[in-house]
């Protein structure tokens, strides 16, 4: 279930069934916690190793997406340590 401001259009998420509940003002924000935790380097390397081991992604694919996101130089050392 997602809570949205009453002025916002209902999100479309096919084929997922969404139950949208509209709130306004304090009812929308009261008790909401915002977490912005970033995974550590060890978690990122473990995820890269797992993706490569299970063949969910290839080194070329990861490098291509790193280039699309303009971070190939950042990703390269982690990719090298994961292989």
C-alpha positions in Angstrom: 0.0 0.0 0.0 1.3 3.4 -0.9 0.2 6.7 0.7 0.2 9.7 -1.5 -0.8 13.3 -1.2 -4.4 13.9 -2.2 -3.4 16.2 -5.0 -1.1 13.6 -6.7 -2.3 11.5 -9.6 -2.7 7.8 -8.8 0.4 5.9 -9.9 0.1 3.4 -12.7 1.9 0.1 -12.0 0.7 -2.7 -14.2 0.6 -5.7 -13.6 1.0 -4.9 -9.9 -2.1 -4.4 -7.9 -1.7 -1.2 -5.9 -4.0 0.0 -3.2 -3.6 3.8 -3.0 -4.7 5.6 0.1 -4.8 9.4 0.0 -3.7 11.5 2.9 -3.1 15.2 3.3 -1.1 17.5 5.6 0.1 16.0 8.9 -1.6 12.6 8.2 0.8 12.1 5.2 4.0 12.9 7.0 3.5 12.0 10.7 5.5 9.1 11.8 7.4 8.7 8.5 11.1 7.9 8.9 13.5 8.7 6.1 16.5 6.4 5.8 19.4 7.1 3.3 21.8 4.3 4.1 24.4 3.6 1.5 25.8 0.1 1.2 29.5 -0.2 2.0 32.2 -1.2 -0.4 32.2 -4.8 0.9 28.5 -5.1 0.0 29.0 -3.7 -3.4 31.9 -6.1 -4.2 29.9 -9.0 -2.8 27.0 -8.0 -5.1 29.3 -7.7 -8.1 30.8 -11.2 -7.4 27.3 -12.7 -7.0 26.0 -11.1 -10.2 29.0 -12.5 -12.1 29.0 -15.9 -10.4 25.3 -16.5 -11.1 25.6 -15.0 -14.6 23.0 -12.3 -14.0 25.4 -9.9 -15.6 28.7 -10.0 -17.5 31.7 -7.7 -17.0 30.9 -6.1 -20.3 27.3 -5.4 -19.3 28.4 -3.9 -16.0 31.0 -1.7 -17.7 28.5 -0.6 -20.3 26.0 0.6 -17.6 28.9 2.2 -15.7 29.7 4.2 -18.9 26.0 5.1 -19.3 26.0 6.5 -15.7 29.3 8.2 -16.3 31.2 6.3 -13.6 33.4 3.8 -15.4 36.6 5.0 -13.6 34.8 4.6 -10.2 33.4 1.1 -11.0 36.6 -0.3 -12.7 38.6 -1.0 -9.4 35.6 -2.7 -7.8 35.0 -4.8 -11.0 38.6 -5.8 -11.0 38.5 -6.9 -7.4 35.3 -8.8 -7.9 36.7 -10.9 -10.8 
